[in-house]
Every structure is written in C-alpha cells, then in structure tokens.
Amino acid sequence: MTGTTSQNRTNTVSATAAKSSPTTLFGLVLVGLLGLVVLMMFSGSGIAQQEAPPVVEQPVLVVPIAYQTQYAKPYRATGKVESNQQALIGFENGGKVAQILVEDGAQISAGQILAKLDIQRLEAQLAELTAAQSLVEAEVRLAKNTKERVVDLVSRKLDSAQRLDEVSENLNIAQARLTQITAQLNTVRLEVKKSTIYASTDGNIIKRMVDPGAVVGVGQPIFEIASNTELQARIPLPPEVATTLNQGDFTALSVGNISLNGQLSALGSQRNLRTRTLDAFFSLPANANVLVGDLVRANLTVTVAQTGAWVPVSALANGIRGMWTVLVAQNTGETLLESRTVEVIYTDGDMAYITGALQTNELVVLAGTHRFIAGQKVTAALYSQLP
C-alpha cells in the first residue's frame, strides 16, 4: 500500500514537471530579450551623448569679375613674297625668236641680254642703207666743191648767177637725201635694238613663256621678271582685320624660320571677288633673306570692341543648350555658391572672354567646378584680380 502511494506521487511530480517545461522556456527567452533591449538602450544613449563631428566646409579660390569694353586676340594670316617691280616683258617687234639666253629662276642684272629675234632682214637693210649713205655723202662732198668753184667764178664775173643757184640747190638736195638716208638707217638700227630684250633691273626670271624658233607678235610676253632689290609681302586680310591697321605700322612676319618686321605700305582698295578679302602690302627689309614666291605669315593682334570679362577656362562648366556656367561666391569666407549662365565670346586656351549674368566684382570660382554645386556652403578665398 505504501509502495503504491510513493509511485503515485512520483508520477504526479513528473506530470507537473512536464506541464511546466514550456512555460519555463518561454520565460527564459523573454528575460534574454529584455536584457538585450536594455543593453542596446544603454549603448545608444552612450553614442548619443558623444559630440557629433563638425561639418568641414571646402575651401575655394575666387577671382573678382572686371568688365572691359574691348579685347585683343591674335590673328594669323598667310600671303606670299613678291617684288615691287614685277612685269611681263616681250619684244617691241614681231618676228622669229633666235635665242633665249636665260631660264626660269635665273638671276639677272640690269642691262643683261635675255633674248634675241632673228634680224637677218634688218641686217640686210642696214647694209643697203649704209651703202646708200656713203653714196649720198660723196654726192654732198661733190656738191660742196662744185658750189665753191662756182662761187669763185661768179665773183670774177666768169659764170652766171643762175649757175650758182643751180649748184646751191644741188647741194641742198644732196644734203636732204643724206638726212633722209641717215634717218632710215637710225630707224633700222632702232629696230635691231628692239629685237633684243634687256633686263631693266636686277632680279629673277619668274617664268619663261616661249622657246627658240617661235614666231611672236609685238608685245607678246616672253618672260615674267621680278626685281629682287625691293620686296614686299602681299597678305589677304578680312576687312574687319585690315581696317584696324595703320599705314606705317610694323608687323611681325615670318618666312619659314626667318623672322622679320614688315612695314605696312598700303591697303588694297578693292576686295577680292572670290575671298572677299583686302590685300595688305608690307615692305620687307633690304637684307631680308627671302625670295619672290616664298610663303609669308603675319602675326597680328586684333582689337575687338565688345564688352566682357576675362575668366580662367577652368572656371567654366558645361551648361544646357550649348551654354556655359560659372559658380559665384556671395562673398569671401563662409558663403554659398550660385550658378550663373554665361556666353563665351573668345578663348585663347587658358583664358575665356565671357559675358552674361555677372556683375562687376562678383566672385567667380577659379577652378574645380566639377567638385561643387549651386547652394553648397564653402569657404571662399580671394586669389587675384583678373587681367
């Protein structure tokens, strides 16, 4: 009986323990969660009590805007060296070309013979007229002697006055014939001279246009020649550039590796119909080591009347619709940035001449615009005055 009772108590305790195990487990989990929450609260409180790190404002360099009414830009133009005395020359007579004595590019001296025509016909005329001249000269001498004798006879009453008149007229006729033949002879000699081309000045043969044996007309071009004593540069320029130059001004020119100063001697009075340019003529120094036909480059500075301001190219950022923007600081020190739209008028690669929504002395961010945005707080420091 007693053994049975003990066994029943054991079963009852086991059953009670079995019923209380889920409740105990739940309680343990709940206690763990509460402890974790408390730990997190205390941890968060400690972080909240720490001081937040200060916000660092980025430094920027700024430059003040300075407007001006005009700007200067370089302009480079190309032309060629030519002679002040350049011409097409030919024979003053027509005929067959007998000799060409110079070739393209030849150096020539004043008075040098360049070409000759066939003058066989003229030489025959010279021989004929020379003989006729000798004959008439003899007639003149005879007429003079006859007149002298007749004058003596008339003075002694041995001959009539009519005879004296006759011999006097014979002398006049002979002298007239001599004058006529002498004139004809001089004409043929002039024709012979005109059958030869002489160099009128020191220079160069630019081009030879005919060959020996060709039959040419009066004035037909045989050579193109150019003097090398007085050279000039002919440079075509747009009218807006040419009109900024003054006669007598010196301009830096270059021919290959040769640098020289050219003086503006004249501006063309008529535009080129194809290029719409004006020719500017620059006198070159007498000792310039250049040749006719060389390419010459002019380095000009052109002043353009347009209001704007210079800023570094690094201050520009791409805007919308092909426009550009700059960032403007409200003041030096701690300040905010603003974005302004501008138009680029001209740039030389390092600096840009701009116009737009900017006021004089406003502060433009110098560089690094890709690192900043409008409305950003920065520390602005003045860099320098723009040119």
Backbone torsions as a table, in degrees:
resi	resn	phi	psi	omega
1	MET	NA	-46.6	178.4
2	THR	-64.1	-43.1	178.0
3	GLY	-60.0	-36.9	180.0
4	THR	-67.4	-40.7	-179.4
5	THR	-64.2	-42.7	179.5
6	SER	-62.1	-39.9	179.5
7	GLN	-65.4	-37.1	179.2
8	ASN	-65.2	-41.4	178.9
9	ARG	-62.1	-40.2	179.8
10	THR	-63.0	-43.1	178.2
11	ASN	-62.6	-38.8	-179.1
12	THR	-65.3	-43.9	179.3
13	VAL	-63.3	-40.8	179.5
14	SER	-63.2	-40.2	179.6
15	ALA	-66.1	-41.0	-179.4
16	THR	-65.1	-41.9	178.6
17	ALA	-63.4	-37.6	178.7
18	ALA	-65.0	-36.8	-179.6
19	LYS	-72.6	-31.3	-174.5
20	SER	-88.4	-10.7	-177.6
21	SER	-61.8	-46.0	178.2
22	PRO	-62.2	-39.1	-178.6
23	THR	-65.1	-41.7	179.6
24	THR	-64.2	-42.7	179.7
25	LEU	-61.7	-43.1	179.2
26	PHE	-61.6	-40.5	179.7
27	GLY	-64.2	-40.7	179.1
28	LEU	-63.8	-42.4	178.8
29	VAL	-62.7	-41.2	-179.2
30	LEU	-64.1	-41.6	179.0
31	VAL	-63.1	-39.8	179.2
32	GLY	-63.6	-42.2	179.7
33	LEU	-64.3	-42.4	179.3
34	LEU	-61.5	-40.3	179.1
35	GLY	-63.7	-39.7	178.9
36	LEU	-64.6	-41.5	179.0
37	VAL	-62.0	-44.5	-179.8
38	VAL	-62.3	-41.5	-180.0
39	LEU	-62.6	-42.4	179.9
40	MET	-66.1	-36.6	179.4
41	MET	-64.2	-45.3	179.6
42	PHE	-65.2	-38.7	179.0
43	SER	-64.5	-45.7	178.1
44	GLY	-62.0	-38.0	179.6
45	SER	-63.6	-37.4	180.0
46	GLY	-67.2	-39.5	179.2
47	ILE	-67.2	-40.9	-178.5
48	ALA	-63.9	-30.6	-177.8
49	GLN	-78.0	-14.4	177.5
50	GLN	-73.2	149.5	179.7
51	GLU	-73.2	136.1	177.0
52	ALA	-70.5	141.7	179.7
53	PRO	-65.8	142.9	-178.4
54	PRO	-67.4	147.6	176.4
55	VAL	-78.4	123.3	-178.5
56	VAL	-90.3	120.3	178.0
57	GLU	-87.1	127.8	-175.6
58	GLN	-70.2	137.3	177.5
59	PRO	-80.6	144.9	175.5
60	VAL	-136.2	150.8	173.6
61	LEU	-98.2	136.9	-178.3
62	VAL	-127.5	155.3	176.9
63	VAL	-129.7	143.0	-179.3
64	PRO	-80.6	144.2	177.6
65	ILE	-77.0	133.9	176.7
66	ALA	-130.8	106.4	-178.3
67	TYR	-76.3	148.4	173.8
68	GLN	-140.7	162.3	-172.4
69	THR	-90.4	-8.9	-179.7
70	GLN	-155.4	165.2	176.5
71	TYR	-143.0	157.1	-179.9
72	ALA	-110.1	141.3	177.8
73	LYS	-139.7	148.5	178.3
74	PRO	-75.4	148.2	175.8
75	TYR	-136.5	128.9	-179.2
76	ARG	-115.0	131.4	-179.1
77	ALA	-132.9	155.2	-177.7
78	THR	-123.0	136.4	176.4
79	GLY	-141.1	-151.7	-179.8
80	LYS	-142.2	156.2	176.4
81	VAL	-84.0	133.8	177.0
82	GLU	-141.4	169.3	-178.6
83	SER	-90.7	147.1	172.3
84	ASN	-66.9	-27.5	178.5
85	GLN	-118.7	97.8	-178.6
86	GLN	-134.5	128.4	-173.3
87	ALA	-153.8	161.5	170.0
88	LEU	-95.9	128.9	-178.2
89	ILE	-123.6	153.3	179.2
90	GLY	-153.8	-172.4	179.2
91	PHE	-81.3	146.4	174.8
92	GLU	-82.2	-9.7	174.3
93	ASN	-117.6	159.0	171.6
94	GLY	-93.6	159.5	177.7
95	GLY	157.3	-168.4	-178.6
96	LYS	-92.6	130.7	-179.9
97	VAL	-73.4	121.4	-179.4
98	ALA	-92.9	-40.9	-175.3
99	GLN	-142.5	137.3	167.7
100	ILE	-115.9	115.6	-169.7
101	LEU	-100.9	-4.6	179.2
102	VAL	-136.9	158.8	-179.7
103	GLU	-120.6	175.0	178.9
104	ASP	-56.3	135.8	176.5
105	GLY	84.2	-3.6	-176.5
106	ALA	-68.2	142.6	172.5
107	GLN	-80.6	133.9	-179.0
108	ILE	-126.7	156.7	178.5
109	SER	-117.2	152.0	179.8
110	ALA	-57.3	131.9	-179.8
111	GLY	89.6	-7.6	-178.6
112	GLN	-70.7	139.4	177.3
113	ILE	-77.2	129.7	-176.7
114	LEU	-106.5	-36.6	-178.0
115	ALA	-159.8	158.4	179.8
116	LYS	-136.8	149.2	171.9
117	LEU	-94.5	162.8	172.3
118	ASP	-69.8	121.9	-175.6
119	ILE	-119.2	27.0	-179.5
120	GLN	-60.7	-42.0	179.6
121	ARG	-63.1	-42.0	-179.7
122	LEU	-68.1	-36.0	178.3
123	GLU	-64.8	-37.4	177.1
124	ALA	-65.0	-41.6	177.6
125	GLN	-63.9	-38.6	178.1
126	LEU	-61.4	-44.2	179.9
127	ALA	-63.3	-42.7	-179.7
128	GLU	-63.9	-45.7	-177.9
129	LEU	-70.5	-33.8	177.7
130	THR	-63.7	-41.4	177.4
131	ALA	-65.4	-42.9	179.0
132	ALA	-62.8	-37.6	178.7
133	GLN	-63.1	-42.0	179.0
134	SER	-63.2	-40.3	179.5
135	LEU	-63.4	-46.4	-177.9
136	VAL	-69.0	-34.9	176.5
137	GLU	-60.4	-39.0	177.1
138	ALA	-65.6	-40.8	177.8
139	GLU	-62.7	-38.6	178.9
140	VAL	-65.0	-42.5	179.1
141	ARG	-63.2	-41.5	178.7
142	LEU	-63.9	-42.3	-180.0
143	ALA	-63.9	-37.5	178.7
144	LYS	-65.5	-44.2	-179.8
145	ASN	-64.9	-41.2	178.8
146	THR	-62.0	-44.4	-179.6
147	LYS	-62.4	-40.8	-179.4
148	GLU	-62.2	-40.7	-179.9
149	ARG	-68.7	-41.7	-179.8
150	VAL	-65.3	-39.2	177.8
151	VAL	-59.9	-39.9	179.5
152	ASP	-66.6	-42.3	179.4
153	LEU	-65.6	-42.2	-179.8
154	VAL	-64.3	-37.7	-179.5
155	SER	-65.4	-25.6	178.7
156	ARG	-99.8	13.1	178.2
157	LYS	62.5	27.8	-179.8
158	LEU	-99.7	-6.3	178.2
159	ASP	-146.0	161.3	-175.1
160	SER	-87.0	161.6	176.9
161	ALA	-67.5	-30.6	178.8
162	GLN	-62.8	-38.7	178.4
163	ARG	-62.8	-37.7	177.9
164	LEU	-65.4	-38.8	178.4
165	ASP	-63.6	-39.6	-178.1
166	GLU	-65.4	-46.8	-178.2
167	VAL	-69.3	-30.0	177.4
168	SER	-66.3	-43.2	179.2
169	GLU	-68.3	-35.5	176.1
170	ASN	-60.6	-39.0	177.3
171	LEU	-65.7	-41.8	179.5
172	ASN	-63.1	-40.4	179.6
173	ILE	-64.4	-43.0	-179.7
174	ALA	-64.1	-41.8	178.8
175	GLN	-65.8	-36.6	178.0
176	ALA	-65.8	-41.8	177.5
177	ARG	-63.2	-38.3	178.3
178	LEU	-64.3	-41.6	178.3
179	THR	-62.7	-41.1	179.8
180	GLN	-63.4	-47.0	-178.1
181	ILE	-66.9	-37.6	177.9
182	THR	-62.3	-40.0	178.1
183	ALA	-65.0	-42.0	178.0
184	GLN	-63.3	-39.9	179.2
185	LEU	-64.1	-41.9	178.2
186	ASN	-64.8	-35.9	178.6
187	THR	-64.1	-44.4	179.8
188	VAL	-66.1	-41.1	177.4
189	ARG	-60.4	-38.4	177.2
190	LEU	-65.8	-37.9	176.9
191	GLU	-63.1	-38.4	177.3
192	VAL	-63.8	-43.9	179.7
193	LYS	-63.6	-38.7	179.9
194	LYS	-72.9	-9.9	176.9
195	SER	-86.6	8.5	178.0
196	THR	-127.0	135.2	176.5
197	ILE	-96.7	126.1	177.3
198	TYR	-111.2	145.5	175.3
199	ALA	-71.6	128.7	-178.7
200	SER	-84.5	-16.4	-177.6
201	THR	-157.7	164.7	171.6
202	ASP	-67.0	139.3	-179.6
203	GLY	175.9	-149.4	-177.1
204	ASN	-135.3	150.7	170.5
205	ILE	-84.2	113.9	178.7
206	ILE	-78.0	-41.9	-177.4
207	LYS	-157.2	137.8	171.2
208	ARG	-101.8	131.7	-168.3
209	MET	-109.9	-13.3	179.5
210	VAL	-133.4	167.0	178.6
211	ASP	-114.8	159.5	175.0
212	PRO	-57.8	143.1	-178.9
213	GLY	95.2	-16.3	179.7
214	ALA	-73.1	145.4	175.5
215	VAL	-96.5	123.6	-174.3
216	VAL	-119.4	157.4	178.0
217	GLY	-95.6	175.0	179.6
218	VAL	-65.3	125.3	177.1
219	GLY	79.4	0.1	178.7
220	GLN	-63.6	131.5	-177.9
221	PRO	-61.9	131.0	177.1
222	ILE	-109.6	-40.2	179.6
223	PHE	-133.9	152.0	163.1
224	GLU	-109.1	120.9	-177.0
225	ILE	-122.5	156.7	178.9
226	ALA	-141.6	135.8	175.9
227	SER	-72.3	140.9	177.4
228	ASN	-107.6	11.9	178.7
229	THR	-89.6	-29.7	179.1
230	GLU	-130.2	104.2	-177.7
231	LEU	-108.0	154.0	177.1
232	GLN	-142.9	161.0	175.9
233	ALA	-108.2	127.7	175.2
234	ARG	-104.2	116.3	-175.7
235	ILE	-127.2	117.7	177.3
236	PRO	-75.1	134.3	-178.0
237	LEU	-132.1	147.8	171.8
238	PRO	-60.9	147.1	-178.5
239	PRO	-55.5	-37.6	-178.4
240	GLU	-67.8	-21.9	175.6
241	VAL	-88.7	-44.3	-177.4
242	ALA	-60.9	-37.5	-176.9
243	THR	-72.4	-9.4	176.4
244	THR	-86.4	-7.2	-178.3
245	LEU	-93.2	150.2	178.3
246	ASN	-119.0	139.7	179.8
247	GLN	-59.7	133.2	-177.7
248	GLY	98.5	-14.6	178.9
249	ASP	-67.0	146.5	175.4
250	PHE	-97.1	141.2	-177.8
251	THR	-131.9	140.4	177.8
252	ALA	-72.9	123.6	178.8
253	LEU	-122.4	159.1	176.6
254	SER	-144.0	137.7	174.7
255	VAL	-123.8	101.9	-172.5
256	GLY	62.9	-123.2	178.2
257	ASN	-93.3	4.6	-178.4
258	ILE	-93.4	124.7	176.6
259	SER	-105.0	137.5	179.6
260	LEU	-154.3	164.1	178.7
261	ASN	-103.7	128.1	176.0
262	GLY	-108.8	140.6	179.7
263	GLN	-103.0	127.0	-178.7
264	LEU	-65.1	116.3	-179.2
265	SER	-99.0	-29.6	-178.8
266	ALA	-166.4	156.5	171.5
267	LEU	-116.1	136.6	178.1
268	GLY	-60.2	146.8	-178.6
269	SER	-98.2	1.9	-178.2
270	GLN	-137.3	136.5	178.9
271	ARG	-77.2	147.4	171.0
272	ASN	-68.4	125.5	-174.2
273	LEU	-65.8	-26.2	-177.8
274	ARG	-88.4	-44.8	-175.5
275	THR	-98.8	-13.1	-179.4
276	ARG	61.7	31.5	179.8
277	THR	-108.6	165.3	173.4
278	LEU	-110.5	139.8	178.3
279	ASP	-83.8	130.2	173.5
280	ALA	-107.8	133.4	-177.0
281	PHE	-111.0	123.0	-179.2
282	PHE	-115.7	123.2	175.4
283	SER	-71.7	136.7	-178.6
284	LEU	-102.8	151.9	178.5
285	PRO	-59.6	149.8	-177.8
286	ALA	-63.7	-28.3	-178.2
287	ASN	-96.3	15.5	179.5
288	ALA	-67.6	125.8	-177.6
289	ASN	-86.8	64.1	-178.8
290	VAL	-130.3	165.2	-178.4
291	LEU	-122.6	155.3	175.1
292	VAL	-59.5	131.8	-179.3
293	GLY	98.5	-11.4	177.6
294	ASP	-64.4	145.4	173.4
295	LEU	-76.2	135.7	-179.9
296	VAL	-127.3	139.6	-179.5
297	ARG	-116.4	137.1	178.4
298	ALA	-107.9	133.7	177.0
299	ASN	-108.3	99.1	-174.4
300	LEU	-105.9	159.1	171.5
301	THR	-118.7	120.9	-176.0
302	VAL	-108.4	132.0	177.3
303	THR	-97.7	125.0	-178.4
304	VAL	-111.6	125.9	-179.5
305	ALA	-83.9	97.4	177.2
306	GLN	-157.9	131.5	-177.6
307	THR	-74.0	136.5	178.9
308	GLY	-178.0	-171.3	-179.2
309	ALA	-143.9	150.6	178.0
310	TRP	-90.8	134.0	171.8
311	VAL	-136.4	154.8	174.8
312	PRO	-64.3	145.5	177.2
313	VAL	-59.2	-30.2	179.9
314	SER	-66.4	-13.2	178.8
315	ALA	-83.6	-9.2	-175.5
316	LEU	-92.1	145.4	173.5
317	ALA	-133.9	150.5	179.9
318	ASN	-64.6	133.7	175.0
319	GLY	-109.0	-160.8	179.9
320	ILE	-94.5	153.9	176.2
321	ARG	55.2	40.1	176.3
322	GLY	75.6	5.3	178.6
323	MET	-87.1	173.8	178.9
324	TRP	-122.9	157.0	178.2
325	THR	-130.5	156.2	171.8
326	VAL	-131.0	156.3	175.3
327	LEU	-100.1	133.8	-176.3
328	VAL	-118.0	130.8	174.6
329	ALA	-90.1	138.6	-178.2
330	GLN	-67.0	-32.2	179.1
331	ASN	-166.8	176.1	175.6
332	THR	-79.5	163.8	-175.5
333	GLY	83.0	-153.1	179.3
334	GLU	-70.5	124.7	-175.2
335	THR	-158.9	173.0	177.6
336	LEU	-108.4	153.0	179.6
337	LEU	-97.8	144.5	174.7
338	GLU	-124.1	150.2	178.1
339	SER	-101.3	134.2	178.5
340	ARG	-127.5	140.5	177.7
341	THR	-89.1	133.6	-179.2
342	VAL	-134.0	164.6	175.6
343	GLU	-115.9	131.1	178.4
344	VAL	-88.2	117.8	179.7
345	ILE	-86.8	-42.3	-176.9
346	TYR	-157.0	146.7	174.7
347	THR	-140.1	142.5	176.7
348	ASP	-104.8	10.1	-179.5
349	GLY	104.6	-37.7	178.7
350	ASP	-106.7	-38.3	-179.0
351	MET	-119.8	151.3	178.4
352	ALA	-125.1	136.8	176.3
353	TYR	-97.0	116.6	-170.1
354	ILE	-125.3	164.5	170.0
355	THR	-144.1	154.9	-178.4
356	GLY	160.5	-155.5	-174.5
357	ALA	-81.1	62.3	179.4
358	LEU	-131.5	144.9	177.7
359	GLN	-108.3	155.0	177.2
360	THR	-56.2	136.2	178.2
361	ASN	74.6	1.7	171.8
362	GLU	-66.0	149.5	-171.2
363	LEU	-97.9	115.9	-178.7
364	VAL	-101.0	134.5	178.2
365	VAL	-64.0	129.5	-172.0
366	LEU	-69.9	-44.3	-174.1
367	ALA	-158.9	172.2	176.8
368	GLY	72.1	30.4	-177.7
369	THR	-62.9	-21.7	178.7
370	HIS	-71.0	-13.9	-178.8
371	ARG	-94.7	-4.9	-176.0
372	PHE	-126.6	160.5	176.8
373	ILE	-134.0	160.4	176.8
374	ALA	-62.7	138.0	-178.8
375	GLY	90.8	-8.2	179.9
376	GLN	-73.4	142.7	179.0
377	LYS	-90.6	127.5	-177.1
378	VAL	-137.7	173.2	172.1
379	THR	-111.7	111.7	-174.2
380	ALA	-95.0	135.9	177.1
381	ALA	-126.7	135.3	-177.7
382	LEU	-71.8	131.8	-179.4
383	TYR	-94.7	-66.3	179.9
384	SER	-168.0	170.7	178.1
385	GLN	-80.6	138.8	177.5
386	LEU	-69.0	155.0	178.4
387	PRO	-66.6	NA	NA
